């Protein structure tokens, strides 16, 4: 999937004018720093949204650490094929000194649902606001609608599973795996602890979960500002409604193409489609898509720097010693 995304991006650059993209990037010039700075604001908002899912008594002086860990984990999620296999457990490991594994796992599970709900609401509101001005014949409406519905249904089912408890279905599976010994019992016990933290959030601190969703929407709103700025810098008329539509469509594409790391190629192709649907130049859509890709690369590099500073090797050694003692 990663290779296919890279091939699609290369094809788009070849077919729709890499020279024009280069000219537009030169027009943006040093102002690209503003886009990177706004992306840092998005990262801070997302860290705050994650922070709201943690138990009240554990939050003290943890926000800065959460931001660094989030950047590090997201760098793997965005850049490595099957990144979530590494990124999310890495976050648990890097926060082991501050929180128990069950607390971090529960907060990650609930924050992922909050983020997905924020994206779904943002897509619905953004596209409904501009539906009258879209040339729908330029969009694969049916495919996107099916993909959105299936993904949203999956998110809803995952949230229901969290509310009802993860340990119950896990016990049904683990009953057939008793031959693995104490590992099965440890997993069951861990999931029971995760369930306790999830129940405490959804039933005792529902406002914290709602606040996490609202913060996620606010972070997506910063993306609208980024699009609005870039449209003016490359010579297009700035329009808030068009900027909202472009960003909402970009979120929709990433929402349904989560299997591709960073939505490579697909995200740039989505920019072409939405620019065509708005009656804007296709080359401008590709320029905005490439500018956001460069912004994504900068964010990944920041995450890798954060990862090096957090010393994951030390966390791995600590975890291995803990397992050895047990």
C-alpha positions as CSV (number, residue, x, y, z in Angstrom):
1,X,0.0,0.0,0.0
2,X,2.9,2.3,0.8
3,X,4.5,1.6,-2.6
4,X,1.2,2.1,-4.4
5,X,0.7,5.5,-2.7
6,X,4.2,6.6,-3.7
7,X,3.6,5.5,-7.3
8,X,0.3,7.5,-7.4
9,X,2.0,10.6,-6.1
10,X,4.7,10.3,-8.7
11,X,2.1,9.9,-11.4
12,X,0.1,12.9,-10.2
13,X,3.3,15.1,-10.3
14,X,4.2,13.8,-13.8
15,X,0.7,14.2,-15.2
16,X,-0.5,17.5,-13.7
17,X,2.6,19.7,-13.8
18,X,5.5,19.4,-11.4
19,X,6.8,22.7,-12.9
20,X,3.7,24.6,-11.8
21,X,3.9,22.9,-8.3
22,X,7.5,24.1,-8.0
23,X,6.5,27.7,-8.9
24,X,3.7,27.6,-6.4
25,X,6.0,26.3,-3.7
26,X,8.4,29.1,-4.5
27,X,5.5,31.6,-4.2
28,X,4.8,30.3,-0.7
29,X,8.5,30.6,0.1
30,X,9.5,31.5,3.7
31,X,5.8,31.7,4.7
32,X,5.8,27.9,4.8
33,X,7.2,28.5,8.3
34,X,3.7,29.8,9.3
35,X,2.1,26.5,8.1
36,X,4.6,24.5,10.2
37,X,3.9,26.7,13.2
38,X,0.2,26.2,12.8
39,X,0.8,22.4,12.6
40,X,2.6,22.7,16.0
41,X,-0.6,24.3,17.4
42,X,-2.6,21.3,16.0
43,X,-0.2,18.9,17.8
44,X,-0.6,20.8,21.1
45,X,-4.4,20.7,20.7
46,X,-4.4,17.0,20.0
47,X,-2.1,16.4,23.0
48,X,-4.6,18.3,25.2
49,X,-7.4,16.2,23.8
50,X,-5.5,13.1,24.8
51,X,-4.8,14.6,28.2
52,X,-8.5,15.0,28.9
53,X,-9.1,11.3,28.6
54,X,-6.6,10.6,31.5
55,X,-7.9,10.2,35.1
56,X,-8.0,13.5,36.9
57,X,-5.5,12.4,39.6
58,X,-2.8,11.4,37.1
59,X,-2.8,14.5,34.8
60,X,-0.5,16.8,36.9
61,X,2.5,18.1,34.9
62,X,2.0,15.5,32.2
63,X,1.0,17.6,29.2
64,X,4.5,18.4,27.9
65,X,5.5,14.7,28.1
66,X,2.2,13.7,26.3
67,X,3.0,16.1,23.5
68,X,6.5,14.7,23.0
69,X,5.2,11.1,23.2
70,X,2.4,11.9,20.8
71,X,4.8,13.4,18.2
72,X,7.1,10.4,18.5
73,X,4.4,7.8,18.2
74,X,2.7,9.7,15.3
75,X,6.0,9.9,13.5
76,X,6.0,6.0,13.3
77,X,2.3,5.9,12.5
78,X,2.7,8.3,9.6
79,X,5.9,7.0,8.1
80,X,6.2,3.2,8.7
81,X,4.0,0.7,6.9
82,X,1.7,-0.9,9.6
83,X,2.9,2.0,11.8
84,X,0.1,1.7,14.4
85,X,1.6,-1.7,15.2
86,X,4.6,0.2,16.6
87,X,3.4,3.7,17.3
88,X,0.6,3.0,19.9
89,X,2.5,0.4,22.0
90,X,5.5,2.7,21.9
91,X,3.4,5.4,23.5
92,X,2.4,3.0,26.3
93,X,6.1,2.1,26.8
94,X,7.4,5.7,26.8
95,X,4.8,6.7,29.4
96,X,5.4,3.7,31.7
97,X,7.1,5.9,34.3
98,X,4.2,8.3,34.5
99,X,1.2,6.0,34.2
100,X,0.3,2.4,34.5
101,X,0.0,0.5,31.2
102,X,-3.8,0.1,31.8
103,X,-4.3,3.8,32.3
104,X,-2.3,4.7,29.1
105,X,-4.0,2.0,27.1
106,X,-7.5,3.1,28.1
107,X,-6.7,6.8,27.4
108,X,-5.3,5.9,23.9
109,X,-8.4,3.8,23.1
110,X,-10.8,6.5,24.2
111,X,-8.8,9.3,22.5
112,X,-8.7,7.4,19.2
113,X,-12.5,7.1,19.3
114,X,-12.8,10.8,20.2
115,X,-10.5,11.7,17.3
116,X,-12.5,9.6,14.9
117,X,-15.8,11.1,16.1
118,X,-14.3,14.6,15.7
119,X,-13.2,13.8,12.1
120,X,-16.6,12.3,11.2
121,X,-18.5,15.4,12.6
122,X,-16.1,17.8,10.9
123,X,-16.5,16.0,7.5
124,X,-20.3,16.0,7.8
125,X,-20.5,19.7,8.8
126,X,-17.9,20.8,6.3
127,X,-19.3,19.1,3.2
128,X,-22.9,19.9,4.1
129,X,-22.0,23.6,4.4
130,X,-20.7,23.6,0.8
131,X,-22.7,20.9,-0.8
132,X,-24.7,23.4,-2.9
133,X,-21.5,24.7,-4.6
134,X,-19.8,21.4,-5.3
135,X,-19.8,19.9,-8.8
136,X,-20.6,16.4,-7.7
137,X,-19.9,14.8,-11.0
138,X,-16.1,15.4,-10.3
139,X,-16.3,13.3,-7.1
140,X,-16.6,9.5,-6.5
141,X,-19.6,10.2,-4.3
142,X,-20.8,6.7,-4.0
143,X,-17.4,5.2,-3.2
144,X,-16.6,7.9,-0.6
145,X,-20.1,7.6,1.0
146,X,-19.7,3.8,1.3
147,X,-16.2,4.1,2.7
148,X,-17.3,6.8,5.2
149,X,-20.3,4.8,6.3
150,X,-18.3,1.6,6.8
151,X,-15.5,3.4,8.7
152,X,-18.0,5.3,10.8
153,X,-19.8,2.1,11.6
154,X,-16.5,0.5,12.7
155,X,-15.8,3.5,15.0
156,X,-19.3,3.2,16.5
157,X,-18.9,-0.5,17.1
158,X,-15.5,0.1,18.7
159,X,-16.9,2.7,21.0
160,X,-19.8,0.4,22.0
161,X,-17.3,-2.4,22.7
162,X,-15.3,0.0,24.9
163,X,-18.4,1.0,26.8
164,X,-19.6,-2.6,27.3
165,X,-16.1,-3.8,28.2
166,X,-13.2,-5.4,26.3
167,X,-12.5,-8.1,28.9
168,X,-15.7,-10.1,28.3
169,X,-15.1,-11.0,24.6
170,X,-11.4,-11.4,25.4
171,X,-12.2,-14.1,28.0
172,X,-14.2,-16.0,25.4
173,X,-11.1,-16.1,23.2
174,X,-8.6,-16.7,25.9
175,X,-10.6,-19.7,27.2
176,X,-9.2,-21.6,24.2
177,X,-5.7,-20.4,24.8
178,X,-5.0,-21.6,28.3
179,X,-2.1,-23.7,27.1
180,X,-0.1,-20.5,26.8
181,X,0.1,-20.3,30.5
182,X,0.3,-17.2,32.7
183,X,0.5,-14.8,29.8
184,X,-3.2,-15.3,29.1
185,X,-4.2,-14.6,32.7
186,X,-2.0,-11.4,32.7
187,X,-3.7,-10.2,29.5
188,X,-7.2,-10.9,31.0
189,X,-6.2,-9.0,34.2
190,X,-4.8,-6.1,32.2
191,X,-8.0,-5.8,30.1
192,X,-10.1,-5.8,33.2
193,X,-8.0,-2.8,34.5
194,X,-8.4,-1.1,31.1
195,X,-12.2,-1.6,31.3
196,X,-12.3,0.0,34.8
197,X,-10.6,3.1,33.4
198,X,-12.8,3.3,30.4
199,X,-16.0,2.9,32.5
200,X,-14.7,5.7,34.8
201,X,-14.3,8.0,31.7
202,X,-17.6,7.2,29.9
203,X,-19.8,7.0,33.0
204,X,-18.1,9.3,35.4
205,X,-16.4,11.9,33.3
206,X,-18.4,12.1,30.1
207,X,-17.7,15.8,29.8
208,X,-14.0,15.0,29.5
209,X,-14.7,12.8,26.6
210,X,-16.9,15.4,24.9
211,X,-14.2,18.0,25.5
212,X,-11.7,15.7,23.8
213,X,-14.0,15.5,20.8
214,X,-14.4,19.3,20.7
215,X,-10.7,19.8,20.9
216,X,-10.2,17.4,18.0
217,X,-12.7,19.5,15.9
218,X,-10.7,22.7,16.9
219,X,-7.5,21.1,15.7
220,X,-9.1,20.3,12.4
221,X,-10.3,23.9,12.2
222,X,-6.6,25.0,12.2
223,X,-6.3,23.1,9.0
224,X,-8.9,25.3,7.4
225,X,-6.7,28.3,8.3
226,X,-3.7,26.6,6.7
227,X,-5.6,26.1,3.5
228,X,-7.0,29.6,3.5
229,X,-3.5,31.1,3.8
230,X,-2.0,28.9,1.1
231,X,-4.8,29.7,-1.4
232,X,-3.8,33.4,-1.2
233,X,-0.1,32.7,-1.4
234,X,-0.4,30.7,-4.7
235,X,-2.6,33.4,-6.3
236,X,-6.1,32.1,-5.7
237,X,-9.0,34.1,-4.2
238,X,-9.3,33.3,-0.5
239,X,-12.6,32.0,0.6
240,X,-13.4,30.5,4.0
241,X,-16.2,28.2,2.7
242,X,-14.0,26.8,0.0
243,X,-11.1,26.3,2.5
244,X,-13.5,24.5,4.9
245,X,-14.7,22.2,2.0
246,X,-11.1,21.4,0.9
247,X,-10.0,20.5,4.5
248,X,-13.2,18.5,5.2
249,X,-12.7,16.5,2.0
250,X,-9.0,16.0,2.9
251,X,-10.1,14.6,6.3
252,X,-12.7,12.4,4.6
253,X,-10.0,10.9,2.3
254,X,-7.7,10.2,5.2
255,X,-10.6,8.8,7.2
256,X,-11.4,6.2,4.6
257,X,-7.7,5.5,3.5
258,X,-6.2,4.9,6.9
259,X,-4.5,1.7,5.7
260,X,-2.0,3.8,3.7
261,X,0.6,5.4,5.9
262,X,0.0,9.2,5.8
263,X,-2.6,8.6,3.0
264,X,0.4,9.0,0.6
265,X,-0.7,9.8,-2.9
266,X,-4.3,9.4,-2.0
267,X,-4.4,12.7,-0.1
268,X,-2.8,14.6,-3.1
269,X,-5.3,12.9,-5.4
270,X,-8.1,14.0,-3.1
271,X,-7.0,17.6,-3.4
272,X,-7.2,17.4,-7.2
273,X,-10.7,16.0,-6.9
274,X,-12.0,18.6,-4.5
275,X,-10.4,21.5,-6.4
276,X,-12.1,20.2,-9.6
277,X,-15.4,20.0,-7.8
278,X,-15.0,23.6,-6.7
279,X,-14.1,24.8,-10.1
280,X,-10.5,25.6,-9.1
281,X,-7.3,24.9,-11.1
282,X,-6.2,21.3,-10.7
283,X,-2.5,22.3,-10.6
284,X,-3.3,24.5,-7.6
285,X,-4.9,21.5,-5.8
286,X,-1.8,19.5,-6.4
287,X,0.4,22.4,-5.1
288,X,-1.6,22.6,-1.9
289,X,-1.4,18.8,-1.6
290,X,2.4,18.8,-2.0
291,X,2.7,21.7,0.5
292,X,0.8,19.7,3.1
293,X,2.9,16.6,2.3
294,X,6.1,18.7,3.0
295,X,4.4,19.9,6.2
296,X,3.7,16.3,7.1
297,X,7.4,15.4,6.5
298,X,8.5,18.2,8.8
299,X,6.2,17.0,11.5
300,X,7.5,13.4,11.1
301,X,11.1,14.7,11.5
302,X,10.0,16.6,14.7
303,X,8.6,13.4,16.0
304,X,11.8,11.4,15.3
305,X,13.7,14.1,17.1
306,X,11.3,13.8,20.0
307,X,11.7,10.0,19.9
308,X,15.5,10.2,20.1
309,X,15.2,12.6,23.1
310,X,12.8,10.3,24.9
311,X,15.3,7.5,24.7
312,X,13.1,4.5,23.8
313,X,16.1,2.2,24.2
314,X,16.1,3.0,27.9
315,X,12.4,2.4,28.2
316,X,12.8,-1.0,26.4
317,X,15.6,-2.0,28.8
318,X,13.4,-1.1,31.8
319,X,10.5,-3.1,30.4
320,X,12.7,-6.1,29.8
321,X,14.0,-6.0,33.3
322,X,10.5,-5.8,34.7
323,X,9.4,-8.8,32.7
324,X,12.5,-10.7,33.8
325,X,11.8,-10.1,37.5
326,X,8.2,-11.3,37.1
